[in-house]
């Protein structure tokens, strides 16, 4: 049984794989935070000019 899990654990603890997984998780978190802020903050703004500015600020912060 140890022979089956040893190659998997070696592969998972590889530094390159860890960096790739960290990047994917980071991009996913940015995507989720952006979508939630759009849903709960930007869409509640009634004035169209302020809503436009809020969307642009949200996009700018997501790009950083």
mmCIF file of the N, C-alpha and C atoms, coordinates in Angstrom:
data_MODEL
# 
_entry.id   MODEL 
# 
loop_
_atom_site.group_PDB 
_atom_site.id 
_atom_site.type_symbol 
_atom_site.label_atom_id 
_atom_site.label_alt_id 
_atom_site.label_comp_id 
_atom_site.label_asym_id 
_atom_site.label_entity_id 
_atom_site.label_seq_id 
_atom_site.pdbx_PDB_ins_code 
_atom_site.Cartn_x 
_atom_site.Cartn_y 
_atom_site.Cartn_z 
_atom_site.occupancy 
_atom_site.B_iso_or_equiv 
_atom_site.pdbx_formal_charge 
_atom_site.auth_seq_id 
_atom_site.auth_comp_id 
_atom_site.auth_asym_id 
_atom_site.auth_atom_id 
_atom_site.pdbx_PDB_model_num 
ATOM 1   N N  . UNK A 1 1  ? 0.830   -1.188 0.000   1.00 0.00 ? 1  UNK A N  1 
ATOM 2   C CA . UNK A 1 1  ? 0.000   0.000  0.000   1.00 0.00 ? 1  UNK A CA 1 
ATOM 3   C C  . UNK A 1 1  ? 0.877   1.254  0.000   1.00 0.00 ? 1  UNK A C  1 
ATOM 4   N N  . UNK A 1 2  ? 1.983   1.231  0.659   1.00 0.00 ? 2  UNK A N  1 
ATOM 5   C CA . UNK A 1 2  ? 2.888   2.363  0.690   1.00 0.00 ? 2  UNK A CA 1 
ATOM 6   C C  . UNK A 1 2  ? 3.451   2.657  -0.698  1.00 0.00 ? 2  UNK A C  1 
ATOM 7   N N  . UNK A 1 3  ? 3.581   1.609  -1.526  1.00 0.00 ? 3  UNK A N  1 
ATOM 8   C CA . UNK A 1 3  ? 4.102   1.790  -2.867  1.00 0.00 ? 3  UNK A CA 1 
ATOM 9   C C  . UNK A 1 3  ? 3.153   2.589  -3.750  1.00 0.00 ? 3  UNK A C  1 
ATOM 10  N N  . UNK A 1 4  ? 1.868   2.511  -3.459  1.00 0.00 ? 4  UNK A N  1 
ATOM 11  C CA . UNK A 1 4  ? 0.886   3.240  -4.266  1.00 0.00 ? 4  UNK A CA 1 
ATOM 12  C C  . UNK A 1 4  ? 0.853   4.722  -3.914  1.00 0.00 ? 4  UNK A C  1 
ATOM 13  N N  . UNK A 1 5  ? 1.007   5.073  -2.669  1.00 0.00 ? 5  UNK A N  1 
ATOM 14  C CA . UNK A 1 5  ? 0.889   6.479  -2.261  1.00 0.00 ? 5  UNK A CA 1 
ATOM 15  C C  . UNK A 1 5  ? 2.215   7.229  -2.336  1.00 0.00 ? 5  UNK A C  1 
ATOM 16  N N  . UNK A 1 6  ? 3.312   6.530  -2.383  1.00 0.00 ? 6  UNK A N  1 
ATOM 17  C CA . UNK A 1 6  ? 4.601   7.213  -2.409  1.00 0.00 ? 6  UNK A CA 1 
ATOM 18  C C  . UNK A 1 6  ? 4.792   8.072  -3.659  1.00 0.00 ? 6  UNK A C  1 
ATOM 19  N N  . UNK A 1 7  ? 4.508   7.592  -4.870  1.00 0.00 ? 7  UNK A N  1 
ATOM 20  C CA . UNK A 1 7  ? 4.675   8.475  -6.041  1.00 0.00 ? 7  UNK A CA 1 
ATOM 21  C C  . UNK A 1 7  ? 3.710   9.672  -6.018  1.00 0.00 ? 7  UNK A C  1 
ATOM 22  N N  . UNK A 1 8  ? 2.520   9.483  -5.489  1.00 0.00 ? 8  UNK A N  1 
ATOM 23  C CA . UNK A 1 8  ? 1.550   10.584 -5.435  1.00 0.00 ? 8  UNK A CA 1 
ATOM 24  C C  . UNK A 1 8  ? 2.024   11.649 -4.467  1.00 0.00 ? 8  UNK A C  1 
ATOM 25  N N  . UNK A 1 9  ? 2.477   11.244 -3.297  1.00 0.00 ? 9  UNK A N  1 
ATOM 26  C CA . UNK A 1 9  ? 2.944   12.238 -2.324  1.00 0.00 ? 9  UNK A CA 1 
ATOM 27  C C  . UNK A 1 9  ? 4.203   12.933 -2.820  1.00 0.00 ? 9  UNK A C  1 
ATOM 28  N N  . UNK A 1 10 ? 5.078   12.213 -3.497  1.00 0.00 ? 10 UNK A N  1 
ATOM 29  C CA . UNK A 1 10 ? 6.266   12.836 -4.070  1.00 0.00 ? 10 UNK A CA 1 
ATOM 30  C C  . UNK A 1 10 ? 5.871   13.875 -5.117  1.00 0.00 ? 10 UNK A C  1 
ATOM 31  N N  . UNK A 1 11 ? 4.896   13.562 -5.918  1.00 0.00 ? 11 UNK A N  1 
ATOM 32  C CA . UNK A 1 11 ? 4.422   14.480 -6.956  1.00 0.00 ? 11 UNK A CA 1 
ATOM 33  C C  . UNK A 1 11 ? 3.717   15.692 -6.342  1.00 0.00 ? 11 UNK A C  1 
ATOM 34  N N  . UNK A 1 12 ? 2.925   15.496 -5.314  1.00 0.00 ? 12 UNK A N  1 
ATOM 35  C CA . UNK A 1 12 ? 2.192   16.594 -4.685  1.00 0.00 ? 12 UNK A CA 1 
ATOM 36  C C  . UNK A 1 12 ? 3.104   17.549 -3.928  1.00 0.00 ? 12 UNK A C  1 
ATOM 37  N N  . UNK A 1 13 ? 4.193   17.069 -3.366  1.00 0.00 ? 13 UNK A N  1 
ATOM 38  C CA . UNK A 1 13 ? 5.100   17.919 -2.605  1.00 0.00 ? 13 UNK A CA 1 
ATOM 39  C C  . UNK A 1 13 ? 6.219   18.508 -3.457  1.00 0.00 ? 13 UNK A C  1 
ATOM 40  N N  . UNK A 1 14 ? 6.122   18.346 -4.766  1.00 0.00 ? 14 UNK A N  1 
ATOM 41  C CA . UNK A 1 14 ? 7.079   18.961 -5.676  1.00 0.00 ? 14 UNK A CA 1 
ATOM 42  C C  . UNK A 1 14 ? 6.888   20.480 -5.634  1.00 0.00 ? 14 UNK A C  1 
ATOM 43  N N  . UNK A 1 15 ? 7.953   21.272 -5.528  1.00 0.00 ? 15 UNK A N  1 
ATOM 44  C CA . UNK A 1 15 ? 7.808   22.735 -5.429  1.00 0.00 ? 15 UNK A CA 1 
ATOM 45  C C  . UNK A 1 15 ? 7.118   23.371 -6.640  1.00 0.00 ? 15 UNK A C  1 
ATOM 46  N N  . UNK A 1 16 ? 7.365   22.853 -7.815  1.00 0.00 ? 16 UNK A N  1 
ATOM 47  C CA . UNK A 1 16 ? 6.733   23.406 -9.013  1.00 0.00 ? 16 UNK A CA 1 
ATOM 48  C C  . UNK A 1 16 ? 5.230   23.180 -8.997  1.00 0.00 ? 16 UNK A C  1 
ATOM 49  N N  . UNK A 1 17 ? 4.812   22.003 -8.627  1.00 0.00 ? 17 UNK A N  1 
ATOM 50  C CA . UNK A 1 17 ? 3.385   21.692 -8.536  1.00 0.00 ? 17 UNK A CA 1 
ATOM 51  C C  . UNK A 1 17 ? 2.731   22.553 -7.467  1.00 0.00 ? 17 UNK A C  1 
ATOM 52  N N  . UNK A 1 18 ? 3.413   22.759 -6.353  1.00 0.00 ? 18 UNK A N  1 
ATOM 53  C CA . UNK A 1 18 ? 2.884   23.614 -5.293  1.00 0.00 ? 18 UNK A CA 1 
ATOM 54  C C  . UNK A 1 18 ? 2.676   25.043 -5.762  1.00 0.00 ? 18 UNK A C  1 
ATOM 55  N N  . UNK A 1 19 ? 3.607   25.568 -6.555  1.00 0.00 ? 19 UNK A N  1 
ATOM 56  C CA . UNK A 1 19 ? 3.467   26.926 -7.086  1.00 0.00 ? 19 UNK A CA 1 
ATOM 57  C C  . UNK A 1 19 ? 2.311   27.020 -8.071  1.00 0.00 ? 19 UNK A C  1 
ATOM 58  N N  . UNK A 1 20 ? 2.155   26.003 -8.897  1.00 0.00 ? 20 UNK A N  1 
ATOM 59  C CA . UNK A 1 20 ? 1.055   25.998 -9.867  1.00 0.00 ? 20 UNK A CA 1 
ATOM 60  C C  . UNK A 1 20 ? -0.286  25.937 -9.137  1.00 0.00 ? 20 UNK A C  1 
ATOM 61  N N  . UNK A 1 21 ? -0.386  25.093 -8.145  1.00 0.00 ? 21 UNK A N  1 
ATOM 62  C CA . UNK A 1 21 ? -1.634  24.981 -7.377  1.00 0.00 ? 21 UNK A CA 1 
ATOM 63  C C  . UNK A 1 21 ? -1.914  26.282 -6.636  1.00 0.00 ? 21 UNK A C  1 
ATOM 64  N N  . UNK A 1 22 ? -0.887  26.920 -6.083  1.00 0.00 ? 22 UNK A N  1 
ATOM 65  C CA . UNK A 1 22 ? -1.072  28.205 -5.402  1.00 0.00 ? 22 UNK A CA 1 
ATOM 66  C C  . UNK A 1 22 ? -1.574  29.270 -6.362  1.00 0.00 ? 22 UNK A C  1 
ATOM 67  N N  . UNK A 1 23 ? -1.037  29.298 -7.564  1.00 0.00 ? 23 UNK A N  1 
ATOM 68  C CA . UNK A 1 23 ? -1.478  30.279 -8.554  1.00 0.00 ? 23 UNK A CA 1 
ATOM 69  C C  . UNK A 1 23 ? -2.933  30.034 -8.950  1.00 0.00 ? 23 UNK A C  1 
ATOM 70  N N  . UNK A 1 24 ? -3.308  28.789 -9.146  1.00 0.00 ? 24 UNK A N  1 
ATOM 71  C CA . UNK A 1 24 ? -4.683  28.465 -9.523  1.00 0.00 ? 24 UNK A CA 1 
ATOM 72  C C  . UNK A 1 24 ? -5.646  28.847 -8.403  1.00 0.00 ? 24 UNK A C  1 
ATOM 73  N N  . UNK A 1 25 ? -5.286  28.538 -7.164  1.00 0.00 ? 25 UNK A N  1 
ATOM 74  C CA . UNK A 1 25 ? -6.142  28.891 -6.026  1.00 0.00 ? 25 UNK A CA 1 
ATOM 75  C C  . UNK A 1 25 ? -6.254  30.404 -5.896  1.00 0.00 ? 25 UNK A C  1 
ATOM 76  N N  . UNK A 1 26 ? -5.160  31.126 -6.095  1.00 0.00 ? 26 UNK A N  1 
ATOM 77  C CA . UNK A 1 26 ? -5.187  32.586 -6.034  1.00 0.00 ? 26 UNK A CA 1 
ATOM 78  C C  . UNK A 1 26 ? -6.082  33.204 -7.094  1.00 0.00 ? 26 UNK A C  1 
ATOM 79  N N  . UNK A 1 27 ? -5.981  32.711 -8.312  1.00 0.00 ? 27 UNK A N  1 
ATOM 80  C CA . UNK A 1 27 ? -6.839  33.212 -9.399  1.00 0.00 ? 27 UNK A CA 1 
ATOM 81  C C  . UNK A 1 27 ? -8.295  32.903 -9.104  1.00 0.00 ? 27 UNK A C  1 
ATOM 82  N N  . UNK A 1 28 ? -8.571  31.720 -8.592  1.00 0.00 ? 28 UNK A N  1 
ATOM 83  C CA . UNK A 1 28 ? -9.941  31.351 -8.241  1.00 0.00 ? 28 UNK A CA 1 
ATOM 84  C C  . UNK A 1 28 ? -10.500 32.261 -7.153  1.00 0.00 ? 28 UNK A C  1 
ATOM 85  N N  . UNK A 1 29 ? -9.696  32.565 -6.124  1.00 0.00 ? 29 UNK A N  1 
ATOM 86  C CA . UNK A 1 29 ? -10.154 33.443 -5.050  1.00 0.00 ? 29 UNK A CA 1 
ATOM 87  C C  . UNK A 1 29 ? -10.430 34.857 -5.554  1.00 0.00 ? 29 UNK A C  1 
ATOM 88  N N  . UNK A 1 30 ? -9.576  35.363 -6.430  1.00 0.00 ? 30 UNK A N  1 
ATOM 89  C CA . UNK A 1 30 ? -9.813  36.690 -7.011  1.00 0.00 ? 30 UNK A CA 1 
ATOM 90  C C  . UNK A 1 30 ? -11.101 36.691 -7.811  1.00 0.00 ? 30 UNK A C  1 
ATOM 91  N N  . UNK A 1 31 ? -11.334 35.643 -8.572  1.00 0.00 ? 31 UNK A N  1 
ATOM 92  C CA . UNK A 1 31 ? -12.559 35.532 -9.369  1.00 0.00 ? 31 UNK A CA 1 
ATOM 93  C C  . UNK A 1 31 ? -13.793 35.517 -8.471  1.00 0.00 ? 31 UNK A C  1 
ATOM 94  N N  . UNK A 1 32 ? -13.745 34.745 -7.405  1.00 0.00 ? 32 UNK A N  1 
ATOM 95  C CA . UNK A 1 32 ? -14.892 34.638 -6.492  1.00 0.00 ? 32 UNK A CA 1 
ATOM 96  C C  . UNK A 1 32 ? -15.149 35.965 -5.782  1.00 0.00 ? 32 UNK A C  1 
ATOM 97  N N  . UNK A 1 33 ? -14.102 36.602 -5.305  1.00 0.00 ? 33 UNK A N  1 
ATOM 98  C CA . UNK A 1 33 ? -14.265 37.884 -4.616  1.00 0.00 ? 33 UNK A CA 1 
ATOM 99  C C  . UNK A 1 33 ? -14.825 38.939 -5.562  1.00 0.00 ? 33 UNK A C  1 
ATOM 100 N N  . UNK A 1 34 ? -14.363 38.942 -6.802  1.00 0.00 ? 34 UNK A N  1 
ATOM 101 C CA . UNK A 1 34 ? -14.872 39.895 -7.788  1.00 0.00 ? 34 UNK A CA 1 
ATOM 102 C C  . UNK A 1 34 ? -16.348 39.667 -8.068  1.00 0.00 ? 34 UNK A C  1 
ATOM 103 N N  . UNK A 1 35 ? -16.729 38.413 -8.246  1.00 0.00 ? 35 UNK A N  1 
ATOM 104 C CA . UNK A 1 35 ? -18.135 38.111 -8.515  1.00 0.00 ? 35 UNK A CA 1 
ATOM 105 C C  . UNK A 1 35 ? -19.030 38.466 -7.330  1.00 0.00 ? 35 UNK A C  1 
ATOM 106 N N  . UNK A 1 36 ? -18.571 38.168 -6.120  1.00 0.00 ? 36 UNK A N  1 
ATOM 107 C CA . UNK A 1 36 ? -19.369 38.490 -4.940  1.00 0.00 ? 36 UNK A CA 1 
ATOM 108 C C  . UNK A 1 36 ? -19.508 39.996 -4.748  1.00 0.00 ? 36 UNK A C  1 
ATOM 109 N N  . UNK A 1 37 ? -18.440 40.736 -4.996  1.00 0.00 ? 37 UNK A N  1 
ATOM 110 C CA . UNK A 1 37 ? -18.533 42.190 -4.843  1.00 0.00 ? 37 UNK A CA 1 
ATOM 111 C C  . UNK A 1 37 ? -19.449 42.781 -5.897  1.00 0.00 ? 37 UNK A C  1 
ATOM 112 N N  . UNK A 1 38 ? -19.442 42.203 -7.085  1.00 0.00 ? 38 UNK A N  1 
ATOM 113 C CA . UNK A 1 38 ? -20.350 42.698 -8.124  1.00 0.00 ? 38 UNK A CA 1 
ATOM 114 C C  . UNK A 1 38 ? -21.799 42.413 -7.735  1.00 0.00 ? 38 UNK A C  1 
ATOM 115 N N  . UNK A 1 39 ? -22.030 41.233 -7.212  1.00 0.00 ? 39 UNK A N  1 
ATOM 116 C CA . UNK A 1 39 ? -23.393 40.836 -6.868  1.00 0.00 ? 39 UNK A CA 1 
ATOM 117 C C  . UNK A 1 39 ? -23.945 41.633 -5.692  1.00 0.00 ? 39 UNK A C  1 
ATOM 118 N N  . UNK A 1 40 ? -23.140 41.814 -4.658  1.00 0.00 ? 40 UNK A N  1 
ATOM 119 C CA . UNK A 1 40 ? -23.666 42.387 -3.424  1.00 0.00 ? 40 UNK A CA 1 
ATOM 120 C C  . UNK A 1 40 ? -23.416 43.883 -3.260  1.00 0.00 ? 40 UNK A C  1 
ATOM 121 N N  . UNK A 1 41 ? -22.424 44.428 -3.922  1.00 0.00 ? 41 UNK A N  1 
ATOM 122 C CA . UNK A 1 41 ? -22.110 45.841 -3.724  1.00 0.00 ? 41 UNK A CA 1 
ATOM 123 C C  . UNK A 1 41 ? -22.512 46.673 -4.934  1.00 0.00 ? 41 UNK A C  1 
ATOM 124 N N  . UNK A 1 42 ? -21.998 46.326 -6.093  1.00 0.00 ? 42 UNK A N  1 
ATOM 125 C CA . UNK A 1 42 ? -22.203 47.153 -7.280  1.00 0.00 ? 42 UNK A CA 1 
ATOM 126 C C  . UNK A 1 42 ? -23.662 47.152 -7.712  1.00 0.00 ? 42 UNK A C  1 
ATOM 127 N N  . UNK A 1 43 ? -24.319 46.022 -7.668  1.00 0.00 ? 43 UNK A N  1 
ATOM 128 C CA . UNK A 1 43 ? -25.707 45.960 -8.141  1.00 0.00 ? 43 UNK A CA 1 
ATOM 129 C C  . UNK A 1 43 ? -26.691 46.663 -7.214  1.00 0.00 ? 43 UNK A C  1 
ATOM 130 N N  . UNK A 1 44 ? -26.298 46.989 -6.005  1.00 0.00 ? 44 UNK A N  1 
ATOM 131 C CA . UNK A 1 44 ? -27.198 47.688 -5.084  1.00 0.00 ? 44 UNK A CA 1 
ATOM 132 C C  . UNK A 1 44 ? -27.149 49.203 -5.247  1.00 0.00 ? 44 UNK A C  1 
ATOM 133 N N  . UNK A 1 45 ? -26.224 49.705 -6.058  1.00 0.00 ? 45 UNK A N  1 
ATOM 134 C CA . UNK A 1 45 ? -26.110 51.142 -6.292  1.00 0.00 ? 45 UNK A CA 1 
ATOM 135 C C  . UNK A 1 45 ? -27.173 51.540 -7.313  1.00 0.00 ? 45 UNK A C  1 
ATOM 136 N N  . UNK A 1 46 ? -27.977 52.522 -6.958  1.00 0.00 ? 46 UNK A N  1 
ATOM 137 C CA . UNK A 1 46 ? -29.107 52.906 -7.811  1.00 0.00 ? 46 UNK A CA 1 
ATOM 138 C C  . UNK A 1 46 ? -28.705 53.887 -8.913  1.00 0.00 ? 46 UNK A C  1 
ATOM 139 N N  . UNK A 1 47 ? -27.835 54.830 -8.600  1.00 0.00 ? 47 UNK A N  1 
ATOM 140 C CA . UNK A 1 47 ? -27.436 55.838 -9.576  1.00 0.00 ? 47 UNK A CA 1 
ATOM 141 C C  . UNK A 1 47 ? -26.541 55.196 -10.638 1.00 0.00 ? 47 UNK A C  1 
ATOM 142 N N  . UNK A 1 48 ? -26.873 55.395 -11.910 1.00 0.00 ? 48 UNK A N  1 
ATOM 143 C CA . UNK A 1 48 ? -26.151 54.718 -12.987 1.00 0.00 ? 48 UNK A CA 1 
ATOM 144 C C  . UNK A 1 48 ? -24.709 55.212 -13.109 1.00 0.00 ? 48 UNK A C  1 
ATOM 145 N N  . UNK A 1 49 ? -24.469 56.492 -12.873 1.00 0.00 ? 49 UNK A N  1 
ATOM 146 C CA . UNK A 1 49 ? -23.094 57.003 -12.973 1.00 0.00 ? 49 UNK A CA 1 
ATOM 147 C C  . UNK A 1 49 ? -22.217 56.433 -11.862 1.00 0.00 ? 49 UNK A C  1 
ATOM 148 N N  . UNK A 1 50 ? -22.745 56.385 -10.656 1.00 0.00 ? 50 UNK A N  1 
ATOM 149 C CA . UNK A 1 50 ? -21.981 55.807 -9.544  1.00 0.00 ? 50 UNK A CA 1 
ATOM 150 C C  . UNK A 1 50 ? -21.787 54.305 -9.713  1.00 0.00 ? 50 UNK A C  1 
ATOM 151 N N  . UNK A 1 51 ? -22.794 53.625 -10.273 1.00 0.00 ? 51 UNK A N  1 
ATOM 152 C CA . UNK A 1 51 ? -22.672 52.189 -10.522 1.00 0.00 ? 51 UNK A CA 1 
ATOM 153 C C  . UNK A 1 51 ? -21.590 51.923 -11.568 1.00 0.00 ? 51 UNK A C  1 
ATOM 154 N N  . UNK A 1 52 ? -21.545 52.768 -12.600 1.00 0.00 ? 52 UNK A N  1 
ATOM 155 C CA . UNK A 1 52 ? -20.505 52.643 -13.629 1.00 0.00 ? 52 UNK A CA 1 
ATOM 156 C C  . UNK A 1 52 ? -19.118 52.816 -13.004 1.00 0.00 ? 52 UNK A C  1 
ATOM 157 N N  . UNK A 1 53 ? -18.955 53.819 -12.167 1.00 0.00 ? 53 UNK A N  1 
ATOM 158 C CA . UNK A 1 53 ? -17.667 54.061 -11.517 1.00 0.00 ? 53 UNK A CA 1 
ATOM 159 C C  . UNK A 1 53 ? -17.295 52.919 -10.570 1.00 0.00 ? 53 UNK A C  1 
ATOM 160 N N  . UNK A 1 54 ? -18.280 52.387 -9.871  1.00 0.00 ? 54 UNK A N  1 
ATOM 161 C CA . UNK A 1 54 ? -18.015 51.273 -8.963  1.00 0.00 ? 54 UNK A CA 1 
ATOM 162 C C  . UNK A 1 54 ? -17.578 50.034 -9.746  1.00 0.00 ? 54 UNK A C  1 
ATOM 163 N N  . UNK A 1 55 ? -18.192 49.788 -10.898 1.00 0.00 ? 55 UNK A N  1 
ATOM 164 C CA . UNK A 1 55 ? -17.792 48.651 -11.728 1.00 0.00 ? 55 UNK A CA 1 
ATOM 165 C C  . UNK A 1 55 ? -16.367 48.818 -12.224 1.00 0.00 ? 55 UNK A C  1 
ATOM 166 N N  . UNK A 1 56 ? -16.017 50.028 -12.621 1.00 0.00 ? 56 UNK A N  1 
ATOM 167 C CA . UNK A 1 56 ? -14.664 50.282 -13.109 1.00 0.00 ? 56 UNK A CA 1 
ATOM 168 C C  . UNK A 1 56 ? -13.635 50.121 -11.987 1.00 0.00 ? 56 UNK A C  1 
ATOM 169 N N  . UNK A 1 57 ? -13.955 50.593 -10.799 1.00 0.00 ? 57 UNK A N  1 
ATOM 170 C CA . UNK A 1 57 ? -13.042 50.431 -9.666  1.00 0.00 ? 57 UNK A CA 1 
ATOM 171 C C  . UNK A 1 57 ? -12.894 48.966 -9.289  1.00 0.00 ? 57 UNK A C  1 
ATOM 172 N N  . UNK A 1 58 ? -13.990 48.230 -9.342  1.00 0.00 ? 58 UNK A N  1 
ATOM 173 C CA . UNK A 1 58 ? -13.943 46.813 -9.026  1.00 0.00 ? 58 UNK A CA 1 
ATOM 174 C C  . UNK A 1 58 ? -13.070 46.077 -10.039 1.00 0.00 ? 58 UNK A C  1 
ATOM 175 N N  . UNK A 1 59 ? -13.209 46.405 -11.314 1.00 0.00 ? 59 UNK A N  1 
ATOM 176 C CA . UNK A 1 59 ? -12.401 45.775 -12.352 1.00 0.00 ? 59 UNK A CA 1 
ATOM 177 C C  . UNK A 1 59 ? -10.935 46.123 -12.165 1.00 0.00 ? 59 UNK A C  1 
ATOM 178 N N  . UNK A 1 60 ? -10.647 47.380 -11.841 1.00 0.00 ? 60 UNK A N  1 
ATOM 179 C CA . UNK A 1 60 ? -9.273  47.796 -11.617 1.00 0.00 ? 60 UNK A CA 1 
ATOM 180 C C  . UNK A 1 60 ? -8.645  47.049 -10.449 1.00 0.00 ? 60 UNK A C  1 
ATOM 181 N N  . UNK A 1 61 ? -9.372  46.923 -9.355  1.00 0.00 ? 61 UNK A N  1 
ATOM 182 C CA . UNK A 1 61 ? -8.843  46.205 -8.195  1.00 0.00 ? 61 UNK A CA 1 
ATOM 183 C C  . UNK A 1 61 ? -8.662  44.719 -8.475  1.00 0.00 ? 61 UNK A C  1 
ATOM 184 N N  . UNK A 1 62 ? -9.532  44.153 -9.304  1.00 0.00 ? 62 UNK A N  1 
ATOM 185 C CA . UNK A 1 62 ? -9.392  42.744 -9.651  1.00 0.00 ? 62 UNK A CA 1 
ATOM 186 C C  . UNK A 1 62 ? -8.162  42.514 -10.534 1.00 0.00 ? 62 UNK A C  1 
ATOM 187 N N  . UNK A 1 63 ? -7.821  43.523 -11.336 1.00 0.00 ? 63 UNK A N  1 
ATOM 188 C CA . UNK A 1 63 ? -6.657  43.388 -12.227 1.00 0.00 ? 63 UNK A CA 1 
ATOM 189 C C  . UNK A 1 63 ? -5.342  43.465 -11.456 1.00 0.00 ? 63 UNK A C  1 
ATOM 190 N N  . UNK A 1 64 ? -5.364  44.163 -10.317 1.00 0.00 ? 64 UNK A N  1 
ATOM 191 C CA . UNK A 1 64 ? -4.124  44.274 -9.526  1.00 0.00 ? 64 UNK A CA 1 
ATOM 192 C C  . UNK A 1 64 ? -3.758  42.923 -8.995  1.00 0.00 ? 64 UNK A C  1 
# 
